[in-house]
Amino acid sequence: MSKDKQVKSKTDKKPKGNPNTNRNNPPESSNFQDFYNEVKNNKWNYGIIFFLTFLVIMTMYLQYKSELHQRNVRSSDGEDEGNYYEVLGLENGAAISNVKKQYRELAKIWYL
């Protein structure tokens, strides 16, 4: 034997596993209908999964846009702007030291 015949190229290797699962070798004709039905069902399953995922994403997007619109409407009305002195329980024009003191007291009540 010559050296050329002994050395096999990498493309000459046989595929691993069941030869019926190889794309080049279709399944036997008796099992072909079962194979076709399985592939057809998987396509439907993937379509349903894709559709549900798309539906969830679109629902989330529309909810986000709705909330964003509501925020913009409220901020343009000017109703959310309150008197911060009233929130702190102080009179308008109170000293900054009093504002800081009152803020710290309310922060202790609400956050700690």
Secondary structure, 3 states (H helix, E strand, C coil): CCHHHHCCCHHHCCCCCCHHHCCCCCCCHHHHHHHHHHHHHHHHHHHHHHHHHHHHHHHHHHHHHHHHHHHHHHHHHCCCCCCHHHHHCCCCCCCHHHHHHHHHHHHHHHHC
